[in-house]
Amino acid sequence: MGFMKTNHLKNLAWVMVFTGLVVSGVMALAQDSAVPNTAQPVPQLAYGVPQILQLAQAKVSDDTIIAYIKNSGNSYGLNADQIIYLRQQGVSDNVLTTMLNQ
């Protein structure tokens, strides 16, 4: 009977340790989610820019995107915030340069 009590106490101890770890993990996640989002807001994008972004995110080749830009007749007039945002979203430097030269 003493062996069963010892075994039961060991199991109870493991459950308490595990529960403590889970609670600690949940608390850490809750604290992380309470941190304010300091990411830059999405800048207002000029007409035609969302389509370029969509093509870049679809992994269309730079040559194809550049041809699209040159044939669009659009003037993009990108500012620094827009350039940084587009670069962070995966638009290449070659595509950005073509947009600026359009």
Residue, then its C-alpha position, 0 to 999 in steps of 0.5 A: m500500500g505504501f508503494m501505491k501512495t508513493n507512486h500516486l504522490k509522484n504522479l501528482a507532483w508531475v501533474m503539478v509541475f506540468t500544470g505550472l509550466v503550462v500556466s507560465g507559458v500562457m502567462a508569457l503569451a498573454q504578456d507578449s500579446a499585451v505589447p503594443n504593435t509598433a509596426q508602421p501603418v500601411p501607407q496610402l498607395a497611389y493608383g496602380v501600386p496595389q497591382i504591382l504589389q500583388l504581382a510581386q507577392a505572386k512571385v511574378s518575375d521582375d521582367t514581367i512586372i517591369a513590362y507591366i509598369k512600362n505599358s501601364g502609362n501610370s505615374y506612381g510618384l512613390n514617397a519614402d514611406q511607400i518605397i520602404y513598405l513595398r520593399q518590406q513586402g518583397v517588391s524588388d529594387n529593380v521594380l521600385t526603380t522602374m516605378l520611380n522612373q515611370 
